[in-house]
Amino acid sequence: MPAQHPHPPLRRRGWRIRLDSLRRSDVEVFGVDAVVTPQAMPCVLPGNSVLNEFQRTRTGDRLALEKRH
């Protein structure tokens, strides 16, 4: 009998959408793919479609983002 994984993958419900733009302070990113979930989350998690717009620099436990364009 094959071994079973002790923690099977979770199936979450969500809806994929595309945002015309996403703004945080004075930085704006256009054409952002996003997922809306019915579950409450304590924070917003930026995905690669947003992070790829930035140069990332890690110093210790901090990650600094600088807009590429």
ChimeraX attribute file (.defattr): number of C-alpha atoms within 10 A of each C-alpha:
attribute: neighborCount
match mode: 1-to-1
recipient: residues
	/A:1	3
	/A:2	4
	/A:3	5
	/A:4	7
	/A:5	7
	/A:6	6
	/A:7	6
	/A:8	7
	/A:9	7
	/A:10	6
	/A:11	6
	/A:12	8
	/A:13	10
	/A:14	12
	/A:15	9
	/A:16	10
	/A:17	11
	/A:18	11
	/A:19	13
	/A:20	10
	/A:21	11
	/A:22	13
	/A:23	9
	/A:24	7
	/A:25	5
	/A:26	5
	/A:27	9
	/A:28	12
	/A:29	18
	/A:30	14
	/A:31	12
	/A:32	16
	/A:33	17
	/A:34	17
	/A:35	12
	/A:36	10
	/A:37	12
	/A:38	9
	/A:39	9
	/A:40	6
	/A:41	8
	/A:42	6
	/A:43	6
	/A:44	6
	/A:45	9
	/A:46	11
	/A:47	12
	/A:48	11
	/A:49	13
	/A:50	17
	/A:51	14
	/A:52	12
	/A:53	16
	/A:54	15
	/A:55	12
	/A:56	13
	/A:57	11
	/A:58	9
	/A:59	7
	/A:60	6
	/A:61	5
	/A:62	8
	/A:63	9
	/A:64	10
	/A:65	14
	/A:66	12
	/A:67	13
	/A:68	9
	/A:69	7
